[in-house]
Amino acid sequence: MTAKPLSIVVLISGSGSNMQAIIDSLPKQNINAEIKAVISNKVDAYGLELAKQANIPALSIDHTLYDSRLSFDQAMIETIDSFKPDLIILAGFMRILSEEFVNHYAGRLINIHPSLLPEFKGLNTHQRAIDAGHHQHGASVHFVSNELDGGPVIAQAVVAIDEQDDAESLRLKVLEQEHILYPLVTKWLAQNRIALVDQTVYFDQTPLEKAIIIDADSWNA
């Protein structure tokens, strides 16, 4: 008997490249998951067009039409819940979420951040890593908590910072790894290999002492 597909709603604000990587991965990697909807807080987000091309319902909820963060988040919750998702994936969703929103989806809400958390939370992570003289940088997928770019980290991808790197070249290196990392974590979630128990990430029923570090060869793990 085939297990029920993991039901996903993806939230975006822009181009949706990580969303597209996940869309592409579902058939290629035989991932037992289905994206029920893509929702953007910006009506002109290019990712909405990509979703439509993939025959996925694409909706926009313009945050500028709401008088508070909470009222916008409540509208988001109402729309998201209509799709009954098992998992909500933030893929470049550039809004700080209210405590009510995060608590409503506790344990079902993941994000990708372009740094090796807990280092370099917030914006401009690539330049900050270079300015700090670091030799490594990367991306992290984590469960979302009420702390900005906080929450238990599931997995990370690491890249080297070369002497010739600037913020843009480093961004592109990290983005390439994001497009491997995010679908891989989605695959593990669809396989029920990941669970969050009392703010501890379990992988294959074993608590993680630190984030899983992946490389391109891990794609078939």
Residue pairs with C-beta under 8 A, 6 or more apart in sequence:
2 32
3 32
5 32
5 33
5 34
5 190
6 32
6 33
6 34
6 86
6 87
6 186
6 189
6 190
7 33
7 34
7 36
7 83
7 84
7 85
7 86
7 87
8 22
8 33
8 34
8 35
8 36
8 85
8 86
8 87
8 88
8 89
8 186
9 35
9 36
9 37
9 38
9 39
9 80
9 83
9 85
9 87
9 88
9 89
10 16
10 19
10 22
10 35
10 37
10 38
10 39
10 51
10 88
10 89
10 91
11 38
11 39
11 40
11 41
11 76
11 88
11 89
11 90
11 91
11 93
12 19
12 38
12 39
12 40
12 45
12 47
12 48
12 91
12 92
12 93
13 40
13 41
13 42
13 45
13 92
13 93
13 94
13 95
14 42
14 45
14 46
14 47
14 92
14 94
15 45
15 46
15 47
15 92
16 38
16 45
16 46
16 47
16 48
16 50
16 51
16 91
16 92
17 47
17 92
17 175
17 179
18 91
18 92
18 112
18 178
18 179
18 182
19 38
19 47
19 50
19 51
19 89
19 91
19 92
20 47
20 50
21 178
21 179
21 180
21 182
21 183
22 35
22 89
22 91
22 182
22 183
22 186
23 35
23 50
23 51
23 54
23 56
24 183
25 31
25 183
25 186
25 187
26 33
26 34
26 35
29 183
29 187
29 219
31 183
31 186
31 187
31 190
32 190
32 191
33 87
33 186
33 187
33 189
33 190
35 51
35 54
35 56
36 56
36 57
36 83
36 84
36 85
37 56
37 57
37 58
37 59
37 79
37 80
37 83
38 47
38 48
38 51
38 56
38 57
38 58
38 59
39 58
39 59
39 60
39 61
39 76
39 79
39 80
40 47
40 48
40 58
40 59
40 60
40 61
41 60
41 61
41 62
41 63
41 72
41 93
41 94
41 95
42 60
42 62
43 60
43 62
45 60
47 91
47 92
48 58
48 59
48 60
49 58
51 57
51 58
52 58
57 83
59 79
61 72
61 75
61 76
61 79
63 72
63 95
66 72
66 75
69 95
69 96
69 98
70 98
70 100
72 95
73 97
73 98
73 100
73 101
74 100
76 101
77 100
77 101
77 104
80 88
80 105
85 108
86 108
87 108
87 109
87 110
87 186
87 189
88 105
88 108
88 109
88 110
89 110
89 182
89 186
90 109
90 110
90 111
90 112
90 144
91 112
91 182
93 111
96 148
97 144
99 146
102 109
102 144
102 145
102 146
103 146
105 144
107 143
107 196
109 143
109 144
110 141
110 142
110 143
110 144
110 154
110 185
110 189
111 141
111 142
111 144
111 149
111 151
112 139
112 140
112 141
112 178
112 181
112 182
113 121
113 125
113 139
113 140
113 142
113 149
114 125
114 126
114 138
114 139
114 171
114 174
114 175
114 178
115 121
115 125
115 129
115 137
115 138
115 139
115 140
115 149
116 136
116 137
116 138
116 139
116 140
116 156
116 158
117 140
117 142
117 149
117 153
117 156
117 211
118 150
119 129
119 134
120 128
120 129
121 148
121 149
121 150
122 148
122 149
124 167
125 137
126 137
126 167
126 168
126 170
126 171
126 174
127 167
129 137
129 161
129 170
130 161
130 165
130 166
130 167
130 170
134 161
135 160
135 161
136 158
136 159
136 160
136 161
137 158
137 159
137 161
137 170
137 173
137 174
138 156
138 157
138 158
138 159
138 174
138 177
139 156
139 157
139 174
139 177
139 178
139 181
140 153
140 155
140 156
140 211
141 153
141 154
141 155
141 156
141 181
141 182
141 185
142 149
142 150
142 151
142 152
142 153
142 154
143 151
143 152
143 154
143 196
143 201
144 151
145 151
145 152
145 199
152 196
152 199
152 200
152 201
153 201
153 211
154 185
154 188
154 194
154 201
154 203
154 208
154 211
154 212
155 181
155 184
155 185
155 211
155 212
155 213
155 214
156 181
156 211
156 212
156 213
156 214
157 174
157 177
157 178
157 180
157 181
157 213
157 214
157 215
158 177
158 213
158 215
159 170
159 173
159 174
159 177
161 170
165 173
180 214
180 216
180 218
180 219
181 214
183 219
184 214
184 218
184 219
184 221
185 194
188 194
188 203
193 203
193 204
194 201
194 202
194 203
195 201
195 202
195 205
196 202
197 207
200 207
200 208
201 207
201 208
202 208
203 212
214 221
